[in-house]
Amino acid sequence: MKPMEILEQLERGDISADKAISLLQKYKSRCEVKEADKKGMKVRKAHWMKIRVRDDGHKFCFYLPISLFSLGFSIGKLAVGSRFMPEDEDLDQVRKVLKSIDRRDIKKLLNAVRESGKTDLVKVEDGDSIVNISLI
């Protein structure tokens, strides 16, 4: 199973964060063995998420440090949980999900993603528009 499939199962709630981490670590160890056999070296950890967008001749490339994901999660949790946010059924659902996710789970998941090394996560093509998200 590929990392994107594992993350999709986690998003759907089919598996827990601990199970996702376990599966990502197994995937990582299999890849390390294959890479070590090919190159005689260990897989390098991912430190950045690269987001590339191409639309009608315009190109945009953005790099986001993986270490900021934990901070972004915390800020998002505070913002959505703020008393200044309006009462909304969709926001209530988001609050419920965010409340159920522990900060340690996010940290474990990010470490597992970082350990997976260089990999493509998402590639979406729609006509002339392309979005590509990868770990580097």
C-alpha positions as CSV (number, residue, x, y, z in Angstrom):
1,M,0.0,0.0,0.0
2,K,1.3,3.5,-1.0
3,P,1.5,6.4,1.4
4,M,-1.3,8.3,-0.3
5,E,-3.6,5.3,0.0
6,I,-2.8,5.1,3.8
7,L,-3.4,8.8,4.2
8,E,-6.8,8.5,2.4
9,Q,-7.8,5.7,4.7
10,L,-6.9,7.8,7.7
11,E,-8.9,10.7,6.3
12,R,-12.0,8.6,5.7
13,G,-11.6,7.2,9.3
14,D,-11.1,3.7,8.1
15,I,-7.9,3.4,10.2
16,S,-6.6,5.1,13.3
17,A,-3.6,7.5,13.4
18,D,-1.5,4.8,15.1
19,K,-2.3,2.3,12.4
20,A,-1.5,4.8,9.7
21,I,1.9,5.5,11.3
22,S,2.6,1.8,11.5
23,L,1.7,1.3,7.9
24,L,3.8,4.3,6.8
25,Q,6.8,3.0,8.8
26,K,6.4,-0.4,7.1
27,Y,6.3,1.2,3.7
28,K,9.4,3.3,4.6
29,S,11.3,0.2,5.6
30,R,10.5,-1.6,2.4
31,C,11.5,1.5,0.4
32,E,14.8,1.9,2.3
33,V,15.7,-1.7,1.6
34,K,14.9,-1.3,-2.1
35,E,16.8,2.0,-2.3
36,A,19.7,0.7,-0.3
37,D,20.0,-2.2,-2.7
38,K,19.9,0.1,-5.7
39,K,22.2,2.8,-4.5
40,G,24.0,1.3,-1.6
41,M,22.8,4.2,0.6
42,K,19.9,5.1,3.0
43,V,16.8,7.1,1.9
44,R,17.0,10.8,2.8
45,K,14.3,12.2,5.0
46,A,11.8,14.7,3.5
47,H,11.9,18.2,4.9
48,W,9.7,20.2,2.5
49,M,6.4,19.9,0.8
50,K,6.6,21.2,-2.8
51,I,3.4,22.4,-4.3
52,R,3.4,23.1,-8.0
53,V,0.5,24.6,-9.9
54,R,0.3,25.2,-13.7
55,D,-2.8,26.8,-15.2
56,D,-3.2,28.5,-18.6
57,G,0.5,29.2,-19.0
58,H,1.0,30.5,-15.5
59,K,3.3,28.5,-13.2
60,F,3.4,28.7,-9.4
61,C,5.8,26.8,-7.1
62,F,5.6,26.9,-3.3
63,Y,7.8,25.2,-0.7
64,L,6.4,24.6,2.8
65,P,8.6,23.2,5.6
66,I,7.1,20.0,7.1
67,S,8.0,21.2,10.5
68,L,5.4,24.0,10.2
69,F,2.5,21.5,9.9
70,S,2.3,21.0,13.6
71,L,2.2,24.7,14.2
72,G,-0.4,25.1,11.5
73,F,-2.5,22.4,13.1
74,S,-2.3,24.1,16.5
75,I,-3.2,27.5,15.0
76,G,-6.1,26.0,13.1
77,K,-7.4,24.3,16.2
78,L,-7.3,27.6,18.1
79,A,-9.0,29.5,15.3
80,V,-11.8,27.1,14.8
81,G,-12.3,26.7,18.5
82,S,-12.4,30.5,19.1
83,R,-15.5,31.9,20.7
84,F,-15.5,34.6,17.9
85,M,-16.2,32.0,15.2
86,P,-19.9,31.9,14.2
87,E,-22.1,28.9,15.1
88,D,-22.3,26.7,12.0
89,E,-23.1,23.0,11.5
90,D,-20.0,22.5,9.4
91,L,-17.8,24.3,11.9
92,D,-19.2,22.2,14.7
93,Q,-18.2,19.1,12.7
94,V,-14.7,20.4,12.2
95,R,-14.4,21.3,15.9
96,K,-15.5,17.8,16.8
97,V,-12.9,16.2,14.5
98,L,-10.1,18.5,15.7
99,K,-11.0,17.9,19.3
100,S,-10.6,14.1,18.8
101,I,-7.1,14.5,17.3
102,D,-4.3,14.7,19.8
103,R,-1.2,16.8,19.1
104,R,1.0,13.8,19.7
105,D,-0.8,11.9,17.0
106,I,-0.1,14.8,14.5
107,K,3.5,14.8,15.6
108,K,3.8,11.0,15.1
109,L,2.1,11.3,11.7
110,L,4.4,14.1,10.5
111,N,7.5,12.1,11.6
112,A,6.3,9.1,9.7
113,V,5.6,11.3,6.6
114,R,9.1,12.9,7.0
115,E,10.7,9.5,7.2
116,S,9.0,8.3,4.0
117,G,11.6,10.4,2.0
118,K,11.1,11.9,-1.4
119,T,7.7,10.9,-2.8
120,D,4.8,12.3,-4.9
121,L,1.6,12.7,-2.8
122,V,-0.9,14.2,-5.2
123,K,-1.1,14.9,-8.9
124,V,-4.3,16.3,-10.3
125,E,-4.8,17.2,-14.0
126,D,-7.8,18.9,-15.3
127,G,-7.4,20.1,-18.9
128,D,-4.5,22.6,-19.0
129,S,-4.4,22.8,-15.2
130,I,-2.0,20.7,-13.2
131,V,-1.5,20.5,-9.4
132,N,1.4,18.4,-8.1
133,I,2.2,18.0,-4.4
134,S,5.3,16.1,-3.4
135,L,7.7,15.6,-0.5
136,I,11.3,16.6,-1.0
